[in-house]
Amino acid sequence: METISYKGKVYPKLTFKASHHGDTFKYTISVESLSDAIGVGEDDLEGEEASIDQSIYFYLKDDVIDLDIREICKDHLDIEMEFVSMEEDEDEIM
């Protein structure tokens, strides 16, 4: 599993391709504890925090990230998607 490091703590992330209504896109998801750490939902994010948030499509509950990616795509994102393939995140943020 890929990770994102922020202020000395490491958070899991997944990068994958999924389709919705016939269109396939690449998505990166991570966990709500990262969202909380960078302050999503608070004041406007800037710098490293904004860069991290802009790279994440959706933040999952922390225990959900360990489920099968097909189940995540079907049941745990903001919209139901069909998993296509795992991908590498070429713009990895450390």
Secondary structure, 3 states (H helix, E strand, C coil): CEEEEECCEEEEEEEEEEEECCEEEEEEEEEHHHHHHHCCCCCCCCHHHHHHHHHCCEEECHHHHHCCHHHHHHHCCCCCCEEEEECCCCCCCC
